[in-house]
Amino acid sequence: MAVEQVAKVLIDGATSDLSFSYLVPKGITVLEGQRVRIPLRNRSAIGTVTALEQIDTATVGYQIKPIQSVVSEDAFLTAGLMKLAHWISDFYLTPVESVIRTMLPKPSRGGEEKRKFAKFVELVDEVTDADLAAMPARQEKQRIALEKIRELKSVLLSELTGKHEISRSSIKALETKNLVKVTEKIVTRDPMKEVDYVPSKALVMNPEQEVVLKMVFDSWDAIGRGEPVKPILLYGVTGSGKTEVYLQAIQRAIDEGKGAIVLVPEIALTPQTADRFKQRFAHIKDQVAILHSNLSEGERHDEWRKVLDQKARIVIGARSAIFSPIKNLGLIVVDEEHENSYKQDSAPRYQARDIAVVRGHLEKCPVLLGSATPSLETWKNAETGKYDVAYMRQRVDDQKMPLIRIIDMRQEGRKAASGPTILSTKLRKSMEERLADGEQTILFLNRRGFARNILCTECGYVSNCRHCATTLTLHRGDDRLICHICGFSQLPPRKCPECSSKSVVNAGYGTERVEEILRQVFTDARITRVDTDSMRKKNALRDTLNAFRARKIDILLGTQMIAKGLHFPNVTLVGILNADVGLHIPDIRAGERTFQLLTQVAGRAGRGELEGEVVVQTYTPHHPSIQFARHHDFEGFAEQELAMRRQFKHPPYIHMALITCRSVHQERAEFSLKTLHARLTKNLPEGISVTDPLPSPLVKSHDQWRFQVVLKSNGARSLARHIRGVLSQLTFPNDVIVTVDIDPYSMA
């Protein structure tokens, strides 16, 4: 009997889910979740160990090849993450290998972990003052170098030769005498190294905050008794102090030796959120790791490594931070849980909020979902008892909710001499009053650029993208027409390309146009625009928000980058320039998104001692989303919206699967979808419905034609099983790409 340890290894590959068994050689320790190099036919390959077992190799009947080597001594994926990867693969119809690749930072996905090394200079043996004094006068430079190295103990070679002006020849001479040595060491890049944090203290909590904190503590106690716990929806109005609850709950987790993950929806929110956490936990070095896509690959990897090495026990980041390899996870917080940006738009198309709930269940830790405007999916789960719910209806320090005024822009348009009205009379006067009183204003418009498009008033020509079925947006600063879908750009025409008329005008407006108007109207005001065009430089957003907090900016104009999560006590006026952007589109969630965005933007006003005011400009003032937002009435909005969703069988009352066929050849994409549709409708299981095959709302994108079909069912897993069974029996042309999105957030 020859019982040996055998590892099941998932082979790396873009679309493969190949798993093979390999012997673990004597003298090599292999862990589940570890990356290893293995023989595959006549070549070497890299894979991930998914399971370990003891097997009597004599009874197998074939030779099991041994593992060649390990890529890293560490297991990159915890046992909990391995279980989660299989759950995501099954639910979202994505190969496990693709899920694992998503979980790992890019420098850790290949045949070796890419770490940054640098040369350090340090002493070989102790050097005394007498040793320095004994050096000959002609070796003065070497003596100075040796003295500096003794002072600094271990110093970067580049710092020694640069900042301290020590010549390389002096260091070489000391090396030859075996007085110093130059060694290569791993260096860690810290994206927050330039910021000094002053520790902050926990605030005194009000009764509502105490109730929420007790619910989290009770969940830990229940888990300790082996009892199941429910996710907790923290439904708190803007400014109610949700972040302080997160901080104190995490402090308790840290005190008990556990870790925590905090998800924030926007990269824009990460700097301010990270600052608050870094300040609160500044007394514990390197305790907070930051993970988001604005960091360089190296910085993200080093932050991820801090978590893997258990140096950092708190992770803050966007959706991918849910895959952080924290061991002994104690709490997961999803801030602004309703946000659409938690939904990944490429495979695997996961919803980070839902993955947080699943990971909490798998690793037995509480999950706290915070929002002033919960998603209707989460709200329904709370109403049906699937989630617990905690209410925080009062702002801290009894601050009043801001007064919201609705401006009917149809009436304003009748007063205007020509062109679209950008600033209503009421908003302009309110801004003048704030400037006179030294208070600050935030203006929100969720459309960047100068003009939405350009058109010819003679023949009706509109400048369209040649690669997508959409118009080009004018960006005057770059003097380009740019497609916001694929990035294609061209020079704006000086005359109409169709009829050669010079009657080419700008249609609509974006943040760039508004900034120009503001500078003309408020000549003495300090104005800054925040969007992806103006915030291209690294740390530009952080610097801008810090300047606004320091009251060096009077008017902050921006897109949804400034819409939520930010806290500025001196902001007393928020202007929403066009509340209709995103409202009148063919999307079942259009009204919900508009309500949420209006409420979140309005919540930026009146967060200090002064009362706030919000001016909402709209052409549809009586729309339910706008009227419910006006009265800060989420529960009223949710009641009427859920009634409509129930009647028409829309989410959250059913699950959906969006299947898209795309190709550079229109006919092939359409024919492939019709073939797939025929197979889907054949032997259709009871409870599943399928729509007719149709062009996508955005029928062409990145030169690819797109056609889609939607399946609906009460159960997501029954949808996945049916789709998986049909796709496994079909082969598509090489130039046709088929994607499946379970519970899609966009139908475009």
Order of alpha helices (4+ residues) and beta strands (2+ residues): beta-beta-beta-beta-beta-alpha-alpha-beta-alpha-alpha-beta-alpha-alpha-beta-alpha-beta-alpha-beta-alpha-beta-alpha-beta-beta-alpha-beta-alpha-beta-beta-alpha-alpha-beta-beta-beta-beta-beta-beta-alpha-beta-alpha-beta-beta-alpha-beta-alpha-alpha-beta-alpha-beta-beta-beta-alpha-beta
